[in-house]
Amino acid sequence: MVIAVEATRLAREVRGIGRYVRAILPRLLEQRPGTRLALFVRNRKHAESAAMIFTDCPGLRDRVEIRPIRQFSRFDADVFWYPWNVASPLPLRGAVVVTVHDVAPLAFPDPRALKAFKNLRWRRKYSETARWADVIIADSAFTAQEVHRYLGYPLERTRVALLAADDLAIPSAERDGAALKRLGVEQPFVLAVGAAERRKNLALVTRAMTTVVQSIPSATLVLAGPRGDKAAPETAAPWRRTLGFVSEEDLATIYRCASALVMPSTYEGFGLPVLEAMRLGTPVICARASSLPEVAGEAAIWIDPNDDAGLASSICRVLSDQKLQTRMSAASLSQASRFSWDQTARLTLAAFDDALRMSTAGKR
């Protein structure tokens, strides 16, 4: 099987979908000795970034070629894989497989009038994708249903391949103290990881923490992830520490040192921070919404995404009960062990096989 991969975003997608693609590509080759990959990129810098994925697997490198994206549509491949939610550019022949991580631009269109064209463009991209995809791979059963709901895509042509976090590099605990000091983080703290987007529901955590610190004055909230909210200065909430984007090592450290990860999102295609935190044995407090129950299972404390009092109560319970923390830590490790990138790769290859069978001659 020859798989053409639309890989133009690999150089700039460090986390999220980029992490998923980097984890999957070598495993596709490892599990199918006869498989070859063609990665299509925009320029030399992108080509170097793509080549680095296989630096530690020299036995696989000779089964990978890297080409300019302008050759993508006419390339001779069995399967054309788009891992970035939408399919573009389209090939002249071959099966089309798209991984859809979420349909957030459709479920949560930008309400600003100036963004109307952007919303329309996303609707068109997703609609075109649904029209041409032989198979859509979804990160969760929830996302599969959302693809059907918003795009009318047949569920029988959707395959679910859950993500994983077993590739997360775990640094030595000896560096934790120095790293926390450099980041300006003091324990005990509650951690929230994610961009400052409406669906991430981070305002719920802020409201809950105003109650928490009344009972536990030493508690702090650490926010990690790209921030767009410049309005509230740090001095307005001395118990809040906003880190912004952090390195992989620092992220692992704050996961491990946090008393709990809080995931209050109302809409997640998968919710990878939950699994990352659980891999390090961190207790997780989660909103019972969207895909999150599929990820956290019975290992999390569940809260209503609109109930800040309930969240405050749950945070106080975890912070003040060492035995509960110990039980939740063990449950987190057990839950994280259920997920693996090898399994994700196996399901992805099975989806490619199905797409080849479903692909209609002369469809394009």
N, C-alpha and C positions, 0 to 999 in steps of 0.2 A: 504494500500500500504506500502510495506517495501522498503526503499531506502537505498542502500549501497553507501557510499560516499568515494571516494579516497581522504583522508584528510591528506596525509603525509606532505604537505607543510604548513599547518596552523601555525605551531610554528615559522617558519622563514619568512613568508609572512605577514608583519605588514600592509602594504598598498596595493594598487592595487588589485590584485585578492584575496588576503587574506581578505581584507576589504569586498569585494563582498560576499565571502563565509560566513563570520561571520554575515553579514547583512541578508543573505537569509535563513540560516538554521533555526533559531527560527520561522521565518515567514511561512516556509513550514508547520511546525507543528501547528501553530496557525490557519492557513487557512484550514487545513484538520485534523479534530480531530482523524480520524482513521489511520493517517500516523505514521509510526515509522522510525527512522533513525538509521543506523549503520555506525559509523565513523571509518575508518581504518587508523591507525597511525603506526609510526615506533618504538616508545619507550615510556617509562613512562612520560618523559618530554613532549612529543607531546600529550600524553593522557591528561595530566593536562591542557595543553593549549586548547585542544578541549573542555574539561569539563567547562572551564571558560566562554565559549560562553553562557552557559545556567544558569550562576550563578544568574542572575536577573530574571529568569523565572522558578522558582521551580516547577510550575505545568507542565512544559514540560519535565523536566529532566528524569522522569521515562519512557519516550518514546524514550530515546536515549541510545544506548549502544556503547561502545568504544572497538574496537578489534585490534589486531595486523594485519598488512598488509599481513602477510603470509597466513591469512585465507580468504583473499578477494576473490580469484578466485572461491573458492568452497562454498562460502556463499550462503544461500538460500534467494534471494531477488527478488523483482519484477523488480526493475530498478537499474542499476549500473550507478552512476553519476560521471563524471570526470570533475571537474570545472577548470582544469589547462591547457587547450588547446589541450592536447593529451590523448589518452586512453591507459593506461598500469598500472597494468597487466589486461589482459582480463578475464572475467568470463566464466565459463563453460555453463551457462544458464542465461536467463533474458535479458531484454531490455537494450541496451547501449545508454546513452545520454552523449554528450560531450559539454561543453561550450567552444567555441573558441572565445577568446577575440581579437585576431588578428593573422595574418600569417606573421608577421614581419620577422621571420627568413628565410622565403621563398622570400618575397618581397625585403628584404635588407640583403642578405647573407654577412657574414664577408668576405671582399675582401682579407684578408691576406692569403697567401699560407699555412701557418701553421694551419689555421682554416678550411681547406678543409674537413677534416674528421668530424668536428663539423657540418658543413653545410649539409653534406651527412646524418648524423645522424638525424638532424632535418627533412630533407625531408622524411626519412623513417618513423619517428614517425608520422608526419602529414598524410602521405599516408596510414599507417596502421589505423590511426584513421578514416579517410574517408571510409576505407573499412568496418570497423566493426560498426560504429555508426548507430543506427536506426534513431536517430534524432540528429542534431547539433543545439545548441542554439548559436546565435550570438549576440554580444552586440549592433549591429547597422545594418541597412540595407546595409551600406557600407561593413561591415565585411562579411555579408552573401554573397555578390557578390564576395568578394575576395576569400572566401572559394570555391565558384563555379569556379572562374577563375583559381586558382592555383591547386586545388585538383579535379576539375570535380564533386564535390559533388552536387547532385540534389537540386535545389532551393526549390522544393516542399517538401523536407524533412528537410528544415531549418526553424527554428523559431527565430524571433527577439524578444529579451527581453532587452529593454534599461535599463541602470543602473540608480542610483539615488544618492542623497547626503543628504537626509532628516534625516540621522542618525548622521550627523556631529555635534559633541559636540561644542557648542558655549560658550566660557568662558566669564566671566564678562569683560565689557569694562574697568573697573577700573584697570585691570592689564596691559593694553596695553602699557602705558608709560614706566613702569618698564621693561616689556618684550622687547620692542624695544631697550631700553638702554642696556640691558644685551646682546642682539644680535648684538649690534653695528649698528643699522639701524636708519637712519634719514629720516624724511619726507621732501619733497614729494619723493616718490619712485614708480617705476614701478616694478612689480613682474613677474618673470618667474619661473614656477615650472616644474621640470622634470629632468630625468637623462641626463648626457652628452652623448647622442647618436646622430648619424648623422641625423636621421629622425626627431629629436626634433627641428633641425634648429635654435639652439640658437645663432649661429654666425650671423644670420640676426638681432637679437636684439642688439648684440654688435655693429654691423655696424651702425644701426639706432641711437643708443644712442650717438655715437660720434657726430652726427648731432644735436640731441636733446639738449645736454649740451651746445652747442654753443648758442642756443636761450634761454635755461632755465638752467643757471649754477648750480642752487641748486638741479636739478634733479639727482636721483641716480637709479641704477638698482640693484635689489636684486635677486639673484639666489638661489633657494631652491631645494634640491634633491640630490641624490648621484652623486658625481663628479668623473670623471676619467681624467679630463683635468688639469694636474698639471703644464702645460707649462707656462701659463700667470700669473705672480704674481700680487697680489692686487695693488702693487705700480704702475704697468704699466697703470692702469685705476682707478684713485681715486674715480670715480663715480660708481664703481662696488663693491658690497658686496656679497661675496660668502658664503652662510651659510652651505651648505651641507644638511645632513638629520636633520630635526627638529622634535620636539615632536608634537603631535596632537594639543595641546593647543597653542603652538607657531605658528603652521601653520595657525590655525584659526585667530590668532591675526594679522599676516602679511597679510592674505587675507583681513581682515577688514580694515586695516590701509593703504593698497596700494591705490594709485590713480588709478591704472588700473592693471589688469592681462593681460599679453601678451602671447598668445598661438600661436607660429609661426610654429607649427609642419606640416610637409608634409604628415605624416602618423600616424594616431591614430585609434585604434579599437573603442574607444569611446571618450576619452579625459575628464576624470573625474575632473581634476583641474578646467576646465571651469565651471562645475556645482557646485563644492565646492565654488569657488569664488562668483558665482552668488547667492548662498544661503546666503552669507553674504552681498549681495548688492554691490559687487565690479564691476565697469565697466570692460568690457572685450573687448580686441582687438584680433581678431582671423584670422588665415590664412584660406582662403576659400579652404579647402582641406579635403580629406578623409571623416571621419565621423563627423567632427566638425560642419557643418551646421545642422545636426540632433540634436546636443546638444544645440547649442547657439541660433538657430532660428533667430528671427529678433532683438534679444536683443543686439547683438554685433556689433562693427565696424569691417567690413571685409577688409582684405588686401590680396594682392597677396603674396604668400610665397617666391617670389624671388625679391620683391620690397622693398629694405631697405629705399629708399627715401619716399615711400608711408607710410611705418610703422612709420618713424620719424615724418612725418606730422601728422599722426593720434595720436601719443603719445603727441605731442605738443598741439593739439586741446584739448585733454582731460585734460591735466595738466593746461591749461590756461583758461578753460571755466567752471566755477563752475556750471552754469545752465545745461550744457551738462552732467557733472558728476552726477547731481541730477536726470536728466531724465534717464540716463543709469543705475543708481543704482536702480531705480524703475523698469525698464525693466528687470534687472537681477533677482530681487526678484520674479517678475511675472513668468519669464521663469523657474526658479528653482522649483517653486511650481507645475509645470506640471509633475514632475518626483517623483516617490515614490518607495521605496523598496517593499512595499506591492504589487504594481502592478507588479514589477519584479518577485516576488514570485508567483503571480497568473499565469503569463505567463509561468514560469518555470514548475509549476505543470501541466499546460495544455500540455506542451511539453512532460512531463513524460507520461501523458495519451495517447498522440498520439504515442509515442514510443512503449508503450505496445500493441497498436492495430497493429502497423507496424511490430513488432518483428516476425520473421519467426521461427517456430518450427524447431529445429535441425540445425539452421544456423551455429552454431559452432560445 
